[in-house]
Amino acid sequence: MKWPRLLRILESNPLNYRTVRRAGSHRTMQAVGRPTIRVAFHDGGEVSGNMVRKILVTDVGLSDEEARGLI
């Protein structure tokens, strides 16, 4: 998966994350009722499956099934 696709997943329903701060490639993102996350986005690069899982399951707090449903 490319970084722009992961960004679209984070910004779309049901997550609704929005970028509130940007410093270089790092984005701080917030959503109502969800934890604030900080991710280093590299627009042209690939995101490993382990990183996608870490962001969606560990950082955002989704279950494995919910994360798979978004992808």
C-alpha positions as CSV (number, residue, x, y, z in Angstrom):
1,M,0.0,0.0,0.0
2,K,1.2,3.5,-0.8
3,W,1.2,6.3,1.9
4,P,-1.5,8.4,0.1
5,R,-3.9,5.5,0.2
6,L,-3.3,5.0,4.0
7,L,-3.9,8.8,4.4
8,R,-7.2,8.5,2.6
9,I,-8.2,5.6,4.9
10,L,-7.4,7.6,8.0
11,E,-9.3,10.7,6.7
12,S,-12.4,8.8,5.6
13,N,-15.4,7.4,7.5
14,P,-15.5,6.0,10.1
15,L,-12.1,7.3,11.3
16,N,-12.3,10.9,10.2
17,Y,-8.8,11.9,11.2
18,R,-7.6,15.4,10.2
19,T,-4.1,16.7,9.9
20,V,-3.6,19.3,12.6
21,R,0.1,19.8,12.4
22,R,2.8,19.1,9.8
23,A,6.5,19.2,10.3
24,G,8.5,17.9,7.4
25,S,7.2,14.5,6.6
26,H,5.6,14.0,10.0
27,R,1.9,14.6,10.4
28,T,0.0,14.9,13.7
29,M,-3.6,13.7,13.2
30,Q,-6.6,14.0,15.4
31,A,-10.2,12.6,15.4
32,V,-13.1,13.1,17.8
33,G,-13.1,10.2,20.2
34,R,-9.9,8.7,19.0
35,P,-6.3,9.0,20.1
36,T,-4.0,11.6,18.5
37,I,-1.5,9.9,16.2
38,R,1.8,11.1,14.7
39,V,2.9,9.4,11.4
40,A,5.8,10.0,9.1
41,F,4.3,10.1,5.6
42,H,6.6,9.5,2.6
43,D,4.3,10.1,-0.4
44,G,6.1,8.0,-3.0
45,G,7.0,5.1,-0.7
46,E,5.3,1.8,0.2
47,V,3.9,1.1,3.6
48,S,4.6,-2.4,4.9
49,G,1.7,-4.5,6.1
50,N,3.2,-4.5,9.6
51,M,3.3,-0.7,9.6
52,V,-0.4,-0.5,8.4
53,R,-1.4,-2.9,11.2
54,K,0.6,-0.9,13.8
55,I,-1.0,2.4,12.8
56,L,-4.6,1.1,12.5
57,V,-4.6,-1.5,15.4
58,T,-2.0,-0.3,17.9
59,D,-2.1,3.5,17.4
60,V,-5.8,4.1,16.4
61,G,-7.2,1.3,18.5
62,L,-9.1,-0.7,15.9
63,S,-9.6,-4.5,16.1
64,D,-7.8,-6.7,13.5
65,E,-11.2,-7.3,11.8
66,E,-12.1,-3.6,11.7
67,A,-8.7,-2.7,10.2
68,R,-9.1,-5.4,7.5
69,G,-12.5,-4.1,6.7
70,L,-11.1,-0.6,6.0
71,I,-8.3,-1.9,3.7
